[in-house]
Amino acid sequence: MKTKRTFISIFTLCVALLLTACNGNGTSDTENSQNTQTESSTDSSDDSNTKLDDLYQQENQLFADHKDVWDKAFGMMNKSAADPNGNYADYLADTVESNKDSFTDDELKILTDDIETIRKIEEQIAELEKKNAASDSQKNTSDDASPFKNFSGKDYDGNSVDESLFSKNAVTVVNFWFTVCKPCVAELSKLNELNDAIKEMGGEVIGINTETFDENKSAIKEAASILESQGAKYRNLSIDSTSDAGKYASGIMAFPTTILVDRNGNIVGDPMLGGIDNQDNYDTLMKQIQSVIDADNTNK
């Protein structure tokens, strides 16, 4: 994804995946053939990005066009039950169906029509991602490579960070959020409390607002303002949407999502879906954090 999307809903896919199968034109000259294939692969990758970006834009536009009714639906969603690998449209449909008595007939029609449109969009997204996966399998990628192995980004003051961010901590709590996501904003002060609590334990909380990708200045300014209003002083970073970490966010269905990263840049355990302003979520996350810290101490 080269351009920044407007995130309207709690649920959105944030970044497009790279790389589709290349369609190089053959030539009798071997060197020219290789060069043409390389150029075609790049063009194919860019074309895949453009198509995926357009599809995500179409989904976000639906949420924008019918913001009031979708905000109502998002407030009813059980984010802890969301399956990150599940069907996006099915999850939306199940949520609406289980709460259908809360909507008027007109609202139900809007939601149902939008969900069917999203289902068709998701089918196209899945097809593109299938091509991406096929292409990736032909490249010399490492098995189970973490998206944070070659990490880079900048904080909101413009200071650069890299993977040493993780190596300096026994555990890094990475929280994915976006500005108009109410549950995301609601947990910011609790995340700041968590950051203060785990500093002495060798941990740190990092925020990644998906609207601030690619150093989007206006989005960074808005995110920084919200962080300040919530008393959240822990570091938030802008990353490249086409980086490994940026592409990782494309699989996130529920926001906020929080993950744990160890000293070696590996993701530990399963993502936590939903805000840690819920005490049960907070307690569960603290236990997971302590487990990572204990393992780090054992390995020293």
BELMOQUI-V968444 format. One record per pair of residues at least 4 apart in sequence whose ideal C-beta (glycine too) atoms are under 7 Angstrom apart, sorted by the first residue. I is the first residue (numbers start at 1). J is the second residue. If there is no record, write none. Layout:
I&J / I&J
This chain:
1&15 / 1&16 / 1&49 / 1&53 / 1&241 / 1&242 / 2&49 / 2&53 / 3&53 / 4&211 / 4&213 / 4&214 / 4&216 / 4&219 / 5&56 / 5&57 / 5&60 / 6&60 / 6&64 / 7&12 / 7&60 / 7&178 / 7&180 / 7&210 / 7&211 / 8&60 / 8&63 / 8&64 / 8&67 / 8&180 / 9&63 / 9&70 / 9&74 / 10&74 / 10&77 / 10&181 / 10&183 / 10&254 / 10&255 / 11&88 / 11&253 / 11&254 / 11&255 / 12&59 / 12&60 / 13&56 / 13&250 / 14&210 / 14&249 / 14&250 / 14&252 / 15&213 / 15&241 / 15&246 / 15&247 / 15&249 / 15&250 / 16&49 / 16&52 / 16&53 / 16&56 / 16&250 / 17&52 / 17&129 / 17&132 / 17&247 / 17&250 / 18&45 / 18&48 / 18&49 / 18&242 / 18&247 / 19&45 / 19&48 / 19&132 / 19&135 / 19&136 / 20&44 / 20&45 / 20&48 / 20&128 / 20&131 / 20&132 / 20&135 / 21&44 / 21&131 / 21&134 / 21&135 / 22&37 / 22&40 / 22&41 / 22&44 / 23&40 / 23&44 / 24&36 / 24&37 / 24&40 / 25&36 / 25&40 / 26&33 / 27&32 / 27&33 / 27&36 / 29&33 / 30&34 / 31&35 / 32&36 / 33&37 / 34&38 / 35&39 / 36&40 / 37&41 / 38&42 / 39&43 / 40&44 / 41&45 / 42&46 / 43&47 / 44&48 / 45&49 / 46&50 / 47&51 / 48&52 / 48&128 / 48&132 / 49&53 / 50&54 / 51&55 / 51&128 / 52&56 / 52&125 / 52&128 / 53&57 / 54&58 / 55&59 / 55&121 / 55&124 / 55&125 / 56&60 / 57&61 / 58&121 / 59&118 / 59&121 / 60&64 / 61&65 / 62&66 / 62&114 / 62&117 / 62&118 / 63&67 / 63&70 / 66&70 / 66&110 / 66&114 / 67&71 / 68&72 / 69&73 / 69&107 / 69&110 / 69&111 / 70&74 / 71&75 / 73&95 / 73&96 / 73&111 / 76&95 / 76&99 / 76&102 / 77&95 / 79&254 / 79&273 / 79&274 / 80&273 / 80&274 / 82&91 / 82&253 / 82&254 / 82&273 / 84&251 / 84&252 / 84&253 / 84&271 / 86&90 / 86&91 / 87&91 / 87&122 / 88&92 / 88&118 / 88&122 / 88&253 / 89&93 / 89&115 / 89&118 / 89&119 / 89&122 / 90&94 / 91&95 / 91&253 / 92&96 / 92&115 / 92&118 / 93&97 / 93&115 / 94&98 / 95&99 / 96&100 / 96&111 / 96&115 / 100&108 / 103&107 / 103&108 / 103&111 / 104&108 / 105&109 / 106&110 / 107&111 / 108&112 / 109&113 / 110&114 / 111&115 / 112&116 / 113&117 / 114&118 / 115&119 / 116&120 / 117&121 / 118&122 / 119&123 / 121&125 / 122&126 / 123&127 / 124&128 / 125&129 / 126&130 / 127&131 / 128&132 / 129&133 / 130&134 / 131&135 / 132&136 / 133&137 / 135&139 / 136&141 / 141&145 / 145&149 / 146&265 / 146&266 / 146&267 / 147&244 / 147&245 / 147&247 / 147&248 / 148&163 / 148&166 / 148&245 / 148&261 / 148&265 / 149&163 / 149&265 / 150&163 / 150&244 / 151&162 / 151&163 / 151&165 / 151&245 / 151&265 / 152&162 / 152&243 / 153&161 / 153&237 / 153&238 / 153&239 / 154&158 / 154&159 / 154&160 / 154&161 / 154&215 / 154&237 / 154&238 / 155&159 / 155&161 / 155&235 / 155&236 / 155&237 / 156&220 / 156&224 / 156&236 / 161&165 / 161&237 / 163&167 / 163&265 / 164&168 / 165&172 / 166&172 / 166&261 / 166&263 / 166&265 / 167&263 / 169&202 / 169&203 / 169&204 / 169&263 / 170&202 / 170&203 / 170&263 / 170&292 / 170&293 / 170&296 / 171&203 / 171&260 / 171&262 / 171&289 / 171&292 / 171&293 / 171&296 / 172&203 / 172&204 / 172&206 / 172&261 / 173&194 / 173&203 / 173&205 / 173&206 / 173&258 / 173&260 / 173&289 / 174&206 / 174&208 / 174&258 / 174&259 / 174&261 / 175&191 / 175&205 / 175&207 / 175&256 / 175&258 / 176&208 / 176&210 / 176&249 / 176&252 / 176&255 / 176&256 / 176&257 / 177&181 / 177&184 / 177&207 / 177&209 / 177&255 / 177&256 / 178&184 / 178&209 / 178&210 / 178&211 / 178&255 / 179&209 / 179&211 / 179&222 / 179&223 / 179&226 / 181&185 / 181&255 / 181&256 / 182&186 / 183&187 / 183&256 / 183&274 / 183&275 / 184&255 / 184&256 / 185&226 / 185&230 / 186&275 / 186&277 / 187&191 / 187&256 / 187&275 / 187&276 / 187&277 / 188&192 / 188&227 / 188&230 / 188&232 / 189&193 / 189&230 / 189&231 / 189&232 / 190&194 / 190&276 / 190&277 / 190&282 / 191&195 / 191&205 / 191&232 / 191&234 / 191&276 / 192&196 / 192&231 / 192&232 / 192&233 / 192&234 / 193&197 / 194&198 / 194&205 / 194&276 / 195&199 / 195&204 / 195&205 / 195&234 / 198&203 / 198&289 / 199&203 / 199&204 / 201&293 / 202&293 / 203&289 / 203&293 / 205&234 / 206&235 / 206&237 / 207&234 / 207&236 / 208&237 / 208&239 / 209&223 / 209&236 / 210&249 / 211&216 / 211&219 / 211&223 / 212&216 / 212&219 / 212&220 / 212&223 / 212&238 / 213&238 / 213&239 / 213&240 / 213&241 / 213&246 / 214&240 / 214&241 / 215&238 / 216&220 / 217&221 / 218&222 / 219&223 / 220&224 / 220&238 / 221&225 / 222&226 / 223&227 / 223&236 / 224&228 / 225&229 / 226&230 / 227&232 / 227&236 / 239&243 / 239&245 / 239&246 / 240&246 / 241&246 / 242&246 / 242&247 / 243&247 / 244&248 / 252&257 / 254&273 / 256&275 / 257&271 / 257&272 / 257&273 / 258&271 / 258&272 / 258&276 / 258&285 / 259&267 / 259&271 / 260&268 / 260&269 / 260&288 / 260&289 / 260&292 / 261&265 / 261&266 / 261&267 / 261&268 / 262&266 / 262&268 / 262&292 / 262&296 / 263&296 / 268&292 / 269&288 / 272&281 / 272&285 / 274&278 / 274&281 / 275&281 / 276&281 / 276&282 / 276&285 / 278&282 / 279&283 / 280&284 / 281&285 / 282&286 / 283&287 / 284&288 / 285&289 / 286&290 / 287&291 / 288&292 / 289&293 / 290&294 / 291&295 / 292&296 / 293&297 / 294&298 / 295&299 / 296&300
